Structures are given as structure tokens and as C-alpha cells.
Amino acid sequence: MTAVRPTGPVESRLLRELAGGPIHFTLIDPDKSPGDRAAALARGAVEQGSDAVLLGGSTGISREVMGSAAKAIKAAVDVPVIIFPEGPGSLTREADAVLFMSLLNSRNLDLVIRAHARAAPVVRALGLEPIPLGYLVVAPGMRVGEVGQVDAVGRDDSASALGYALAAEYLGMRFVYLEAGSGAPAPVPATMVRAVRDALSIPLVVGGGIRSATEASTLLAAGAQVLVTGTITEEQGLGPEFRGILEEVRRARGR
Ligand code: 1GP
């Protein structure tokens, strides 16, 4: 027994990369991009410098669909494949890790902690590495805001975002994710990212609505350490916008 749960291999790898500057996660929805298409997207994204693949979506993805996407991606690329779950039903041992995340501003206790009590023994039995993360939905929140029954943090309410983020850190979570919602018309405001970054000691993940190099650059300058993009690859593949975002991440790392 140690006093603190040891950091697993995926988290250790992410922390090593973060020591060199910001990184990028590519979100793939296996319902929209199953198996081989998921693997092709992942291969292209990693070739352009993306550091991990998140697998998820906000509608019930089955264990089988998640499993076959994870397996195909792992055969294609050498970056962590991490489940971004919307419930215990999509957990699979084919992935490397799972964001073990509490939806901090949900009104539904299931999404704050109760589903986790059901999922934790499954995560343990599958041998999946849990990465503890506080997930905070900022307006407009989009589909995850609705499904997650959130009291979305207002876009001008950096003080609330800071409070939630710091509470997550003090509760022992190891990452905080500020989420504007997949497909949001604009990402989380840079002023909010800056306010949270200034207070937080753990890595800050930012996602939702990032579609251009300019938005990526603004968020990185404000202190975002992990940028997550999903819609842009689902809609446009690995085109110039995606490349532009990855170039900004590389530039922020000084590469
Ligand atoms: C959603 O933050 C992620 O959970 C990615 O958002 O699909 O808007 O890139 P987009």
C-alpha cells in the first residue's frame, strides 16, 4: 500500500510530454467513424503530431463498437488510446486508459459520482488505467450540456470556473477539462482559461468548438495545456484547419 495511488503508464507519458509544452488530443466518435475509418483518422492525426486519441461520443456507444475502434487504432498508431466515456457501458479492455471523470456541474448525481461507483469495479476488472479528471461544462455546452443536465458555467463567469477547477484539484483529481461542448460555435473564452490556469497546479484540458489555428493559438497563449478537437476531423478530415491547429501546438512547444 502506498499513500497515493501511483501514476499509471498513460498518465506518466502524458505528464512527460506536458513537461515539454502543450499537447493535442484527437477525439474520434466510433459510432460516426467505426473500426478502419477510426484507424485511418488516428494515423493521419498522429502523423501531424497529435499526442493521443480520445474515443467517445455523447450517445451510448456499445462496448463492441468501442472495442473494435480501439483495437484498430492501437494497431495503427503508437499513442495512448483513451476512452472518453459517457457511461460504464462503453468500457473495453482494448483501450489503454479511461478518463475517470466527474461531471462537476451536473445536477444529476449519477454523473457526479454514482455511475462511477458502478464503473470503478469494471475498470479494475478490465485492467484499464483510470485517469482522474474534473469535467466542467461551460456555456453553451451543446449536447453534453443537455445530456449531462448541467448548470453550465456562464461564459463570463471565470470565478465559478476557477472555483470548480480548484475544488477538483483539492479533491485529488489530476486533470481539469473545460468543455464548451462538441460543435460549440466558439471555444471556452481565453479569459476563463487564463483565470483557471493561473490558479491551478494540475494540467488544464480545453475542448469544444476549436476550429481554427487562431482559436488554438489564443487558447494556448491563455494557458491551455491540452487541446481537444473532434468535430473538425469528423467534418473536414485532416485538412488545412486541422494542420493549422497542430502547427500552433508545435509552435507553443517550440518545435
Ligand atoms: C468535445 O471537446 C470535445 O467533447 C471536442 O469538441 O467536437 O467541437 O472539437 P469539438
Boltz pocket constraint, residues with backbone or C-beta under 6 A from the ligand:
constraints:
  - pocket:
      binder: B
      contacts: [[A, 27], [A, 178], [A, 179], [A, 180], [A, 181], [A, 182], [A, 183], [A, 184], [A, 206], [A, 207], [A, 208], [A, 209], [A, 210], [A, 228], [A, 229], [A, 230], [A, 231], [A, 232]]
      max_distance: 6.0
